[in-house]
Amino acid sequence: MSGHSKFANIKHKKEKNDAKKGKIFTVIGRELVMAVKAGGPDPNNNSKLRDVIAKAKANNMPNDTIERGIKKAAGADSADSYEKAVYEGYGPNGVAIIVETLTDNKNRTAGNVRNAFTKGNGSIGTQGCVSYMFDQKGQIIIDKEECEMDADELMMLALDAGAEDFNEEEDSYEVLTAPDDFSAVREAIENAGAPIAEAQVAMIPQTYVDLTDEQALKDLQRTLDLLDEDDDVTDVWTNWNE
């Protein structure tokens, strides 16, 4: 895994998110609704809700906004309802792309995602056409500069909590878990005071694709920008080696 600085990518995403806080807050708001409807409004009894709250805090969402979102979702008159939809396809040079969405209108979302692929000279494929090239893992990134624990101590903590793997990068630590163990490992790391930069269940490429052609890079960036601008899109995973 070394050679791919996840933290650099996260910092890049964070900078974009700072300019588009409205978008990321919209996405997290929808995830709060889904989590509350699935497991109730009490974080103590709802690990999925705890995960979304941790994501909200990592993205600097104010506590009162989080609490308002939970109360609204739990209200008897809450009509908010979102469905998860996943799209798979190909960008230029066969780059694999997975798009995860939360939507209240699947037709609108499908049209927007298809448009993003088409404008970048890519194509939507069938379900499963590229996901076999990725592993679904809980992924927790810790900012090395902010972390007071040393690598061995953090690694033992993570492994004892149920992590599968621990990687040390130049500027960060990466902890990988099975999806079912993600919440427990994230909470153990959080409770130990380690600064979590990002934590999510991610689709991690088994191999990476390099793009050197200038037009291919422009096309791929066009697709990714259009997806990034769409409020229905929650995550985009590719095997492009940025």
C-alpha positions in Angstrom: 0.0 0.0 0.0 2.9 2.4 0.5 3.4 4.9 -2.3 -0.2 6.0 -2.2 -0.5 8.8 0.4 -4.1 8.5 1.5 -3.5 11.5 3.8 -2.5 13.7 0.9 -5.6 12.7 -0.9 -7.7 13.4 2.2 -6.1 16.8 2.7 -6.8 17.5 -1.0 -10.5 16.4 -0.5 -10.7 18.5 2.7 -9.6 21.6 0.8 -12.2 21.0 -1.8 -14.7 20.3 0.9 -13.9 23.6 2.7 -14.9 25.3 -0.5 -18.0 23.1 -0.7 -19.1 22.7 2.9 -22.7 22.8 1.9 -22.3 19.7 -0.2 -20.5 17.6 2.4 -23.0 18.7 5.1 -25.9 17.7 2.8 -24.4 14.3 2.4 -23.8 13.8 6.1 -27.3 15.1 6.8 -28.7 12.3 4.6 -26.4 9.7 6.3 -27.7 10.9 9.7 -31.3 10.3 8.4 -30.5 6.8 7.2 -28.7 5.9 10.4 -31.5 7.2 12.7 -34.2 5.5 10.6 -32.2 2.2 10.7 -31.2 2.1 14.3 -32.9 4.9 16.3 -31.7 8.3 17.5 -29.6 7.2 20.5 -25.9 6.9 19.5 -25.2 4.7 22.5 -27.4 2.0 21.0 -26.7 2.7 17.3 -23.1 2.1 16.1 -23.9 3.3 12.6 -25.1 6.6 14.0 -21.9 6.9 16.0 -19.8 6.4 12.8 -21.8 9.1 11.0 -21.3 11.5 14.0 -17.6 10.8 13.9 -17.5 11.6 10.2 -19.5 14.8 10.8 -17.0 15.9 13.5 -14.0 15.1 11.2 -15.6 17.4 8.7 -16.0 20.2 11.3 -19.8 20.0 11.3 -21.0 22.0 14.3 -22.5 19.9 17.2 -25.8 21.8 17.1 -26.2 21.0 13.4 -25.6 17.3 14.1 -28.1 17.3 17.0 -30.7 19.1 14.9 -30.2 16.6 12.1 -30.7 13.7 14.5 -33.8 15.3 16.1 -35.3 16.0 12.7 -34.8 12.5 11.4 -36.3 11.1 14.6 -39.4 13.3 14.5 -42.7 11.6 13.9 -43.4 13.9 11.0 -40.0 13.3 9.3 -40.8 12.5 5.7 -37.1 12.4 4.7 -36.3 9.1 3.0 -33.3 8.2 1.0 -32.2 5.1 -0.9 -28.6 4.0 -1.5 -27.8 3.3 -5.1 -24.4 2.2 -6.4 -23.2 2.7 -10.0 -20.1 1.1 -11.6 -18.3 2.0 -14.8 -15.2 2.9 -16.7 -13.3 6.1 -17.2 -10.6 6.7 -19.9 -8.0 3.9 -20.3 -10.3 1.5 -18.4 -10.0 3.3 -15.1 -12.5 1.6 -12.8 -15.0 3.9 -11.1 -17.6 3.1 -8.3 -20.1 5.8 -7.4 -22.1 5.6 -4.2 -25.2 7.7 -3.8 -28.0 8.5 -1.4 -31.1 9.8 -3.2 -34.8 10.5 -2.9 -35.1 10.3 -6.7 -33.3 7.4 -8.4 -34.2 8.5 -11.9 -32.6 11.9 -11.4 -29.5 10.4 -9.9 -29.1 7.7 -12.5 -29.3 10.4 -15.2 -26.8 12.7 -13.6 -24.3 9.9 -13.0 -24.7 8.7 -16.6 -24.1 12.2 -17.8 -20.9 12.6 -15.8 -19.5 9.4 -17.3 -20.6 10.4 -20.9 -19.0 13.9 -20.6 -15.7 12.4 -19.5 -15.8 9.8 -22.4 -16.4 7.0 -20.0 -19.3 4.5 -19.8 -21.6 3.0 -17.1 -21.3 -0.7 -16.8 -23.4 -3.4 -15.2 -23.5 -4.1 -11.4 -20.3 -5.9 -10.4 -18.3 -5.0 -13.6 -15.5 -3.2 -11.6 -16.2 -3.8 -7.9 -14.4 -7.2 -8.1 -11.2 -5.1 -8.5 -11.7 -3.5 -5.1 -11.7 -4.8 -1.5 -14.3 -3.4 0.9 -12.5 -2.5 4.1 -12.9 -0.2 7.1 -10.2 2.4 6.6 -9.1 4.7 9.4 -6.4 7.4 8.7 -4.6 9.0 11.6 -2.6 12.3 11.2 1.0 11.3 12.2 2.0 14.8 13.1 -0.9 15.2 15.5 -0.6 11.8 17.1 1.2 11.5 20.4 1.3 7.7 20.4 4.2 6.0 18.7 3.6 3.6 15.8 4.0 0.4 17.8 1.6 1.5 20.5 -1.0 2.6 18.0 -0.6 -0.6 16.0 -1.1 -2.9 19.1 -4.1 -0.9 20.1 -5.7 -1.2 16.6 -4.9 -5.0 16.3 -6.2 -5.7 19.8 -9.4 -4.0 18.9 -9.8 -6.2 15.8 -8.0 -4.5 13.0 -6.6 -6.6 10.1 -3.7 -4.4 9.0 -1.7 -1.4 10.0 0.4 0.7 7.5 2.8 3.5 8.3 3.0 6.2 5.6 5.2 9.3 5.5 2.6 11.6 7.0 -0.1 9.2 8.4 -1.0 5.8 9.8 -3.6 3.7 8.0 -5.6 1.0 9.9 -7.7 -1.5 7.9 -10.5 -3.6 9.3 -13.2 -6.0 8.1 -16.4 -3.9 7.5 -18.1 -5.5 10.5 -15.2 -4.6 12.8 -14.9 -1.0 11.6 -17.0 0.7 14.4 -15.3 -1.1 17.3 -11.8 -0.3 16.0 -12.6 3.3 15.2 -14.0 3.8 18.7 -11.0 2.2 20.3 -8.7 4.6 18.5 -10.9 7.6 19.1 -11.1 6.7 22.9 -7.3 6.5 23.0 -7.1 10.1 21.8 -5.5 9.5 18.5 -6.5 12.2 15.9 -8.6 10.5 13.2 -8.4 12.4 9.9 -10.9 10.2 8.2 -12.7 7.0 9.0 -15.1 5.1 6.7 -15.9 1.8 5.0 -14.0 2.3 1.8 -13.5 0.5 -1.5 -9.8 0.0 -1.8 -8.3 -0.9 -5.2 -6.3 -4.1 -5.5 -4.1 -2.5 -8.1 -3.7 1.0 -9.5 -3.9 2.4 -13.0 -1.5 5.2 -14.2 -2.7 7.8 -16.6 -0.2 9.8 -18.6 -2.2 10.9 -21.6 -3.2 14.5 -21.1 -6.7 14.1 -22.7 -7.4 11.0 -20.6 -6.5 12.9 -17.5 -8.8 15.8 -18.5 -11.6 13.5 -19.3 -11.3 11.6 -16.0 -11.2 14.9 -14.0 -14.3 16.1 -15.9 -16.2 13.0 -14.7 -14.9 13.3 -11.1 -15.7 17.0 -10.9 -19.3 16.5 -12.2 -19.8 13.7 -9.6 -18.3 15.8 -6.9 -20.8 18.6 -7.6 -23.8 16.3 -7.4 -25.5 16.4 -3.9 -26.8 12.8 -4.4 -23.2 11.4 -4.7 -21.7 10.4 -1.3 -18.5 8.7 -2.4 -16.5 8.0 -5.6 -13.9 5.3 -5.7 -11.4 4.8 -8.5 -8.2 2.8 -9.1 -6.5 5.8 -10.7 -3.1 6.3 -9.2 -3.4 10.1 -8.6 
